[in-house]
Amino acid sequence: MTRPNIVIIYMDDLGYGDVGAYGASAVETPNIDRLASGGLRFTDGYATSATCTPSRYALLTGEYPWRKSGAEILTGDAAMIIEEDQMTLPSMLVARGYRTGIVGKWHLGLGHGGVDWNRPIRPCPLDVGFEESYIIAATQDRVPTVYIEDRSVVGLDPEDPIEVSYEHPFPGEPVAAEHPELLRLASSHGHDNAIVNGIGRIGYMRGGQAARWTDEDMAEHLIERARDFVRRSRESGEEQKPFFLYLALHQPHVPRTPSARFVGATDMGPRGDAIAEADWCVGEILDELETAGVLDSTLIVFSSDNGPVLDDGYQDDAVERVGDHRPAGPLRGGKYSLFDAGTRVPFIVHWPARVAPGTSNALICQMDLLASIAALVGADVPTADSENHLAALLGDTEIGRESLVVEAIHRTAFRRGEWAMIPPHAGPERLPAKGIETGNADRHRLYNLREDPHQDHDLASAHPDTLRSLVDEFARIMEVAT
């Protein structure tokens, strides 16, 4: 039991209030709720960042992303930002005898920049601890729109090579900004470059027609790969290795293209339907683990890379049809924001053989998974940022982190205990196109999250000593002057 199978199910843009177990009622999530009711539901679980690439970097490396140059929302052809000799969660587990695999969204860069998609890709997830890899390079709305298995594009015709550019369009290839009549999903902002499957993307692409994915099939395609990974773990006649699966789902990130069976599953349009589809994906993995006879002995961590956003670039009625649903739950802000909803996300730990069902108020962060799981499997992993909070993750204590720095597009804020401090940041106070408050202001702000989870009441003037204490500690962590 000291070496359970480990599955991390990582959602994309799923908000604190998007799940039934966290208060959602407009969308049903019975499988995620099953995890929560049979496991430990954290009320203070955090990603490090309010955007995807930095959070994923922190989860896998145990390092604050603001320490890493280039840990920002990457283009689809960016160089890999994890160093090949860097300690990662999968490389630590390989050293402890685990079989490791990733299925789904990567978005941490590939190669050394300017990837040649028609040749073996180095470096890739195989070079940072994963023994098997089946990924999309970046996001569903970025090119290249192909699957990559290990080092190679799946289904690529050598006579139709792939070309990708984030600087200029290719002659003869229609561009969404110039040909809106070719789109079946119109852009609201951005997403006006290459057209693939009638959807405008970020970046330009030519070739690789046979390898291009069908958006509506993505969930079933990826979940079958994940099920196969679990299935094969039980087929060998040799002594079984424990396995680690990082299942990085693409929902409910844009473009929201649920398969036909989930269209109309909710009253909220594609975003709600995509959440319902993602819940089905979770159920498929739970069923596969149960069929394999390993569900009770598998540690499952369920979470999201950042908070929610409704309009993130496509006209899919997410704003118009949200109704009474509150994607951020009781929290303020969302994706891109320094307010709490940017980084406080659903966080569930499920391990029937060890973790008793319940709710925990421990402050915990995805960055702590490296040190905590290392302690679980008996690995000695010195880390600067990842903290060992295995006891909190297993429900043995509600004492978690004392403090945490959170980040949103190169802007940082600080959480300590019940207090949240947002330092001054230049820039707009709101992203009008996305309808999200950034958290920017020209002064320090202080909030008591226990009494005021929506951060309506700035207490900086009322509690100057608390503010100064947080500002000083934050400065020490960031290694900058106050």
C-alpha positions, 0 to 999 in steps of 0.5 A: 500500500506504500506504492499505490497506482496513481492517476491525476485527472487534470481538467482545463478551465473547470471552475470551483463552482462547476462541479456538483460536489462544489455546489453546481446544480445546472450541470450534473457531474455524477462521476466527479461527485462519486470521487468526492463522496468516496474521497476527500474534498478540499475546500482550499485546493489551489493551482499555482496559476490562473492560466494553463502552462504555468500550472502544468509546469508547477504540477509536474516539477514542484517548482513555482512557475514564476521562477521559470523563464518562459512558463507562460501560455505557450504557442503550439510550436514553443520549445519545451520548458521542462529541462531534460535533467529536471526532477519531475513527478513522473521521473521520480516515480519511474525511479521508484519502479512505476510505469508512467504515461500521459494522455491528453493536453501537454502545453509545455512545449516540444523540441527546442523551438521551431519543431519539425512535425514530420520527424521524431520530436525531441525533447518531448514527454518521454524525455522528462519521465513519461514512458508512454505519451499520447498528447495534443501539443498545446490546446484544442484552439491552437495548431497543430491540430494533430495527436502525437504518440511518443515522438511522432504525429499519428497518421501523418502522410509523408507526402503531405508534410505539416507546416506550422507558423505563429507568425505568417499564414501560408499562401493558398490556405484560408484564414478565419479573419478573411473567410468567416463564411467558412466557419461553423463556430464564429470567433468572438475575439482572436481565433482568426488564423488557420481554419481546421474543421470549420473552426478558426484557430490560433496560429497557421498550419498547412498540410497533414490532412490525414493526421488532423483530429476531429474535434467532436471525437477528441474525448472518446479518442483520448479516453480510449487511450487512457483506458488502454493504458490501465488495461495493459497494466494488468495484462502482463503475466509478470509481477505488476509494476504500479502505474502513474497516469496523468490524464489531462482532459481538454474540457471545458476549454475552447473550442467546446465541441462535445460529441453528439451524445452530449449535445443538449445534455445541459441547458447551458450550451456547449460549455455545460455540455463539455463539462457533462462530457468530461464527467463521462470521461471520469466515469470511464476511467473509474469503471476501467480501474474497477474492472481491472480490480485496482480502484481501491488501491489507486490514488486518484487526484482530481483538479483543474489547471485554473479557474473558469472563463465563459467567453474565451474567444468563440461565440458559443453562447456560454455567457448568454446561457449560463443562467443561474449557474456560478462557474466560480461558485462563491469566489470572485474572478476567474481564469486570468485573475488574481482574485481567488477564483483564478487559482482556487479550484476543485481538488479531490483525493480518492483512495478507498484503501487509505483515505476516509471520505470527508471534507478538508479545509487544509490549504493545499496546492498542486505543486505539493504533489511532487514532494507529497507523493515522493514521501508516499513512495519512499523517495528522497526529493529535495525541493525548494517549493513543493512541500510534503503535505502527505498527511493532509492529502490523506486526511490525517490532518487539516494542517496544510500549507502556511502560505502560497504565492499565486500567479496570473500572467506574470502578476503575483499575489499571496495567500497566508492562512485566511488572508489574501493579499494582492499587491499593486499591479499596473494594467486594466482592472477588467478584461472586457472581452472575457468579462473577468476582473484581473485583480489589478489596482494601484494599491495593496488590498487585503481580504479575509477569505474565511469571512469574505470569500467573494473578496468584496471588502478590502481590509488593508486600512483596517488591518495595517499590521496584518497587511505589512506582515503579509507584504514582508513575507511575500517579498522574502519569498519573491526575493524582492524589496518591499 
